[in-house]
């Protein structure tokens, strides 16, 4: 595939930025960087974002212009540092251990870690509730369901074999059953199980309009359509999504969350359209749309591909820094970690960098999105 020149240039900037970041953070994991000078706030164990740093290192190693044995060794070593998360009580193991290993083709250590994580996540599956709980490893109540507890976990569970595929399908459908209202409203991204009432209760934050949560859901649906069984079937009983199939859920999300008609780079909270943007939500959506376009016989394929290209183009031209001045090139700015808490607003976010790089690599033909 011949990618446009702008995509080649943008990916080269991101890859160069990965190298500079690696020099700065050493054995720690980057989380978000200041827009003024590009200095990273880091974590020791990676938190829920560690897999995206490992994934960026693998993308650098696979990049034709800069790939080298030392790049591969750095990516492999970073992935190995994610191993403690395999047994952690958190549904974000999907984000950490799928995206941290999926690009590491032919790396035995990464393959072994992915297999181990798939088994342990399957062990956390709770048939009574039809899902892997959000978990307590990152704080808060364990028995919750969140939009960001689905992406990555669908393909990770599916890697555990037929039983894992069934669990992945049910985990996805339970979250869609909860999160998609079915009446034209935006998705409700966070739920808590009330043991006393024996029912699921919507949480106030993050609430409807959290655009990154909507992008996470779209990504999970795309993976479900590409990986775990047929697009048919019925969601688990509960609140009722009005989406009888995964294909229906995709169409409902595309419509209610305005993926094909809204701004190319959405606000972090759609309820506050004059608030901060979130380029990371846009980058996730670009990859999700491109995956949806790969679903066989999908009626939305042409529209999704065109929209994905438009988002990537906007991010590359309007939000990616160029070399020169006080800050380095290759920073995807205007990401918003948490608009409610005012944490890292307008910043570079490691997962935003990852999904922009992944989308550009797919546009180049370097990455098969049916495998990542």
N, C-alpha and C positions, 0 to 999 in steps of 0.2 A: 504494500500500500504506500502511495506517495502522499505524505502529509504536506500541508501548506507550509510555506516558509515561516510564518508567524508561530506555528506550533513547534517547529524545530527549534526556533530561537528561544521560545518560552521554556521548553523542556531543558534546553542547555543551561539557561539561567537557574532553574530549579536544581539541577544536578550540581552545578557549581556551588550553590548555596548549601546543599547538603554537605559538601566537603568542608566548607568553612564552619558550618555548625558542628560537625564532628570534631574539628580541631578545638572548638570552644568548650564543648560539653564533656569530652573525654568519655568515661564509663557511665556518666549519668544520662538521663533522658530529657530531651527538650520538651517543654510544654507549650509556652507561648513567649513571643519576643516583643520587645518594645518597638513601636513604630518609628521612634526617633533615631535610635542607633543600632537596632537589631540585636540587642543583648537578650539572651534567653533566660527565662525562669525555668529551672530544671527540677526533676524529681530523681530520687535515688533508685526507686524500683520501677518507675514507669507509669504508675497509676493506670487508669483505663486507656491512656493514649500511647503506652509503650510500643504496642504493635505497629503503630503508624510510623514511628521512627525506624524500627527494624525494616518495615516495608519500604521506606524511602531509601534506606541503604541498599536493599535488594534492587530497587529500581535503578539506583546509580550503578550497581554492578552489572546490570543488564544493558545499560545504555551503550550504544555502539561506539560513541566517541570517547568515553572515559572508562569503560569497564576494564578492570585489571584484577590479577590475583589478589592484590592487597584489598581492593574493594570487596571482593567476595569474602575474604577472611574477616573483614570488619563487620559485614552483614551477618555472617554466621555467628560471630562472637556475641553480637548484640541480641540475636534471636535466642541464643543459649541463656542469656541473662533474664529472659522472660519465663524460664522454667518454673519458678515458684508460684506463678499465677495458675498453673494447671490445676492445683487443688484448692484454689481460693474460692470462697463462697460468693460468687458474683456472676451475673449473666453477662457482664462486660468481658468475660473470657472470650466471647465471640469476637469482639473488637480487638482484643489483645492478641489472641493466639491464632485466629484465622488470618488476619491481615499481616501479622508478624511472620507467618510461615508460608502463606499461599504462593508468594512469588519466588520462594526458595526452591525451585525445581532442582532435583539431583543433589540436594544437601541432606545427607543422612540424619544429621542431628535435628534439623528442622522437621523432617518427615517424622522422626520418632516423637518429637515434642507434640506435633499436631495429632498424631495417633493417641498419645497419652491424654492429651487434653480432650479429645473427642470422647474417650471412654469415661473420663471423670465427669464431664458435663452430662453425659448420658446417665451417669449414676446419680446426678442431682435432679433428674427429671421426676416430677411429681404427678403421677397419673390422676390423682384426685382433682387437681386444679388444671391439668392439661398443659403444664408449662414448666420450664426451669425458672424458679423464682429469681427476682432481682438480686436477692442475697444481701448479706450484712457486712461484707468485707470492706465496703466503701462508706459504711455508716448508715444509720437509719434502720427502719424496720425491714425484715427479711422478705416477708411475703407481699411483694409488690410486683407490678407489671408495668414496664416502661418501654416507650418506643425505641430507646437506645439499647434495650436488652434483647433485640431481635436481630439486627444486622450482624453478620459474621457468625452468629450462633446457628443460623439455619444451615449454612454449608458445613460448619464445624460438626454439628450433630450428625448431619448426613454422612460425614466421613466415617462414622462408627458402624456402617453397614445397614442392613435392612431395618433393624430395630431403631437405629439412629435416624434413618430417613423418616420413619413413622413419627418419632418424637419431634423431629424438626418440623414436619408438616403440621402437627397438632400445636406445637409451640407458636408457630406463625399464625395459625388460624385463631387460636385463643386471643392473641394480642390484637388481631384485626377485629375480632368479635367485640373486644373491649374498646378499642381506640376509634373505630369508625362508626359514627352515630347512625349513618344510613338515612339521614333526613336533610342532607345538603350542608350541614354545619361542618366546620373544620374539625380535624381529628382531636380527640382528647388523649394526650400522650402519657398520662401517668395515673396509675390506679393502686389502691391498697386494699388488701383483703381484710374485712372486718369479721373476726372470728365469732363475735357475739351474735351478729346479725347473719352470719354465714353468707355474706354477699360482698361483691366488689364495690368500692366507693371511689369516685374520682377525686384526685388530689388537686388542690388549687394551683400548685406550681410544680413543674411547668404546666401551663394551661394551654387551651386551644389557641393556635396562632404561633406556637413555637416552631418556626420554620425548619430548624435543624431536625427536630423530632419528626416532622413530616417527611423530610428527605430520608431520614433513617428508615422510616416505614416503607417508602417507595423502593429503597434499595433492597429491603428484606423481601418485599413482594416479588421484585425482579428475580432475586435468587431462588425464591420458591418456584416461580414459573420455569426457571431454567434447570433446577436441580432436584426438587423433591416431589416426584410423582406428577400426576396429571393436574392441569389447572382447574379441574372440577372439584367436586366435593362440597360439603356443607360445613360452615364454621361451627365451632362448639356452641352449645346453647348458652344463653346468658342475656346479654343486652341486645343482640341482634343487629348486625351491620347492614342488613339489606344487600349484602354482597354474597351471592350464592356460590361464587367461584372465585379463585384467585384472579382470574381475568377481570371479573366484575370489580374486585377490590382495587385492581390497578386503575381501571377506568374511573372509579369513584375518587381515588386519590388524585389522579391527574386533574379531575374537575374541581373538587372541593378545595384543594391546596394550590390551585392555579399554576401548576407546573408548566403548562403550555401557554398560558395567557398572562400571567403575572409578570412582575419585573424580573429581568434576567438575574439580578442580584437582589434577593429579598431583604426586607428588614429582619432583624433577629426575632422580632415579635410582630406578627401581622396585625395585632391590635393597636400597635403604635407605629404607623407607617412613616412617621417623621423621626423615628428613633434610629439607633445605630443599625447599620447593615450587618449581614453575616455572609461573607464570601465563602466560609466553610460550608454553609448550607447549600450555596450555589454549586460548589465543586462536588459535593456528595450527590446532588440532584443530577448533575451532568453525567456522572458515572451510572447512576440508576437509570436514567433515560436511555443511555447507550445500551445498557443491558436489556431493557425492555424491548428495544428495537431488534434484539437478537432472538426474541421469542418466535418460534415458527408460526407463520401465518397471522402474526399480530396485526390488527387493523391500524394500530397506532404507530407502526414502525417508522414510516417516513417522517411523521411529525416529531417523534421522539428524537430521531437522529439529527434532524435539522435544529431542534431546540438545544440539544446537547452541544452541537458545534457552536451555536450562537453564544451559549453560556461560557464555554471555554474561550472563545474569542474575546468576549467582554472581560473576563478575568485576566487574560494575558495582556490586554491592551490598556485597561483602566485601573487595575489593582496590583499588578506585579511590578516591583521596583526594578529600575535599570541601574547599572553600575554608575558610580560617580556620586560625589557629595558625601554626607556624613553616614548614610546607611548603605549597606551592601545591596547588590542586585539579587534578584530571585526571591524576594520576600512577598508573599501573598498577603497584602495588608487588608484592613477593614473586616477582619474576622471578629466575632463577638463570642467570648466564652460564656458569659452570663450577664444578660442585660439587667436582670432584676437586682443582682448583687453588685452590679457595675464592676465586674471582674474582667480584665483584659478586653476592654471595648476598643474597637478599631485596631486590634493587634494582628500580628502574624500568629497563626495557630498551626501546630504540627500536623493535625489531621486535615486542615485545609490544604496545606502544601502537598500532603500525600495524595488526596483525591484529585487535585489539579494535575499532579504529575502522572497519576494513574490514567486519568482521562486523556491526557496528551499522548502518553505511551500507547494507549489503545488506538488513538487516531493515527499514530505512526504505523500501527501494525506490529508493535513490539510485544504486546500483551494480548492474550486471549481472555476476554472478560468472562467467558463461560467457565473459566478455571480459577478465577480470582474473586 
